[in-house]
Amino acid sequence: MDTTERPIATATARAIPRRRIGGMTLAERQAWTGWLFLLPALLVVIGVAMVPLAQTVYYSFTDKRLGALQATNWIGFENYRFLLRDNLWWSAVRVTVLFTVVTVIAEFALGLLIALVVNSRFRGRGLMRAAMLVPWAIPTVLSAQMWKWMYNDIFGVFNDMLRRLGLIEQNIAWLAKPSTALPAVMAIDIWKTTPFVALLLLAGLQVIPEELYEAATVDGASRIRQFLVITLPLLRPAIAVALIFRSLDALRAFDVFYVLFGARPDTQTMAVYAQNNIVAFSDVGYGSAISVLIFLIIAIFVVAYVTSLRVEAES
Amino acid sequence: MNAMDRSRRSALSRRGLFRVAAAATVSGLLAACRGQQATPTPVTAPSPTPGTAATPTPAAARTPAPTVVGTGSPVTYTLENPPQVFNADRARQYSGAKLTYYGDSVGIGAELDQALAGAFQEATGIQITVVPHPPSATETYAVYQRFFAAQSPDIDVMMIDVIWPGAFAPHLLDLSSALSEEARQHYETIIENNTVDGRLVCMPWFGDFGMLYYRTDLLEKYGFTAPPQTWDELEEQARTIIEGERGANPNFTGFVFQGNAYEGLTCDALEWLASTGGGRFIENGQVTINNPQAVAMLNRVRGWVGTIAPPGVTTYQEEESRQVFQGGNAAFMRNWPYAYALGNAQDSPIRGKFDVAPLPATPPNPHVGTVGGWQLGVSRYSRAPEAAVEFVRYMTSPEVQTYRAVVGSFVPTIPDVSTRPEVLAVMPFLETLKDVVRVTRPSRETGERYNEVSTVIFQSVNQILNGADAAQVLPQAEQRLRRIIGS
């Protein structure tokens, strides 16, 4: 840029008597103009993302309470010290991470399968693609309520089916038993977001050129080999996007858990725990400390994903 | 109450309530007509209200002489005809003041608010903007918190849940000097609940309390002559009925209540403990949750789960238990009064087959019911506190409580109103349950930390219901409560 533009700039400047405006070269002025155009966007980002984030970090070092009349005090790492010894918090971390790992793996596997199916040519493909998005289009609060009824121990449809098939004697209280509660909520999330993963992967599949497969067929590569050496590597960017999106979503899971379990201790996620502390307990300081830790945990996941996917791409 | 329950139950219940209310209204009017023929009533025409002016109902038009209640002011029990504003003379000196009132969110409650505010505005010249509060109590709590944190004058009068006076006391006007006379008419426990450090921070508006619903037809079928007086009897009756009914209905269960980890479980647990000598969690600033009676009772309730209660009861809130009971799948239920009108609705399978009784107790402990309900408070940051107080005076008066009870099935907080025949016609249980001891949650003494206290309680009890031993859980709960209230 410097090498190509400077001569033109000086040439123009020589023609015009005033070669510098406000002591700036044209390149400098262009850079300034660029920043000027960026300014509104930057202000918005600072206003809606950076300021609240900084504020949350600041609050996490205080004992701020919502609606309290007494002054807020700086208490250093006290919130964090307490948090590290808080059983409920660690239980929430366990629940959330387990939920994330299981659902993301399952959604990826099923989503890929579905994407491959709807990518092939068959009658009614358009209808199929639209229909598969239905679970994802239903607001989570509604679908959680719907599943809650299906899981009901007295009149739930699952118990009814199992009973008719003669598989159970006693109705199962799916959401009550600690051993089935988490798998039950995982099933809801997998049902709901697999279509979303499938859609992302389908978009990735559609940009892979048909010729590659034709060439591979001519070379005598089997369908499985084609999948491994053509589809998977070329799908990697789409996979990365899908995995990152889903993991971030799962790590801040709130609505399904909130509708199904409320503040039940053994099924709280990190986000539910943070919300409970801030809204119900008005404990903004402690809730902010929790939010900061959630932020850090999510950051670790993102860094892990980005680096591992990049390393694979280079090797 | 928790985020969902209040909103859900009001939304679902209102239709039913309205139906019952409508029936009561008709019978009230008929009574009025008959009364008029027998003895001439004083010819005081009801003050014109915006409601009647805009939409005169045929019923109201046909009965020019309304029923006479209480103070002698004439009132017809229709939505469009709220009671006369008896304090209009006093309130008119604040004419022109503007008030913002956070009232009921949906359904009949919101309609009653509109009618009452309209009547008050007409009679006094005080302008009232009615803003429905968010349907969820938790949301409403958060909204008020933000108003108060900013010391905002944008809210003057508001509905206050029975567990909030402690938390909001610093931001609410002391009503004791202006409304002391009126306060004496209400149930003492509720006034006590609303009095924080000697300041009466809000006036009782309508009440709620826990009670036992039972199936009259099933008790009769299995030879029980009366509803259970003790928890032993409840267990025995439930077992017998389950044994007999399971053959025909594999889903049949004995007793349903609110076992989910939320505010409702704190209410249920308070009743279990208080009715068996297990105390009231926190008393006189001391944590008393960990005692032998409490351990015994909670372990006993744990034994119900999967035997006389469905295994899923640990996920039930009010509506889940009501659905099971109203569907004819349970012999007993603990719930609030709202389920009464719904159970007797036209399409209810158990219509006419159930009744209510006090919750069981272990003698010599009394029958108890946890107090719920809503109050009206005035913000300290209001620009027109005097006008706001007059509005509260009108809204919480015996006349308005009678009107709201008859038209909307709202449980009065004034004993005198509870015994009026037109109110008992809608809610006969007010008579049968009048001796029940109303117990309050420890919200007043724990103030803004109440939500944390309640969370510890319902999380611990839920853990016990899910199989943990109360003797292990309660000492931990005691410690956590001590840390919160700092004793």
Interface residues (C-beta under 8 A of the other chain):
Chain A: R65 L66 G67 A68 L69 N152 D153 I154 F155 R163 Q170 N171 I172 A173 W174 L175 A176 K177 P178 Y258 V259 L260 F261 G262 A263 R264 P265 D266 N276 V279 A280 F281 S282 D283
Chain B: N2 A3 M4 T138 A142 Y144 Q145 R146 F148 A149 P170 H171 P250 N251 T253 N260 A261 Y262 P310 P311 G312 V313 T314 T315 E320 Q323 V324 G327 N329 E448 R449 N451 E452 T455 F458 Q459 N462 Q463 N466
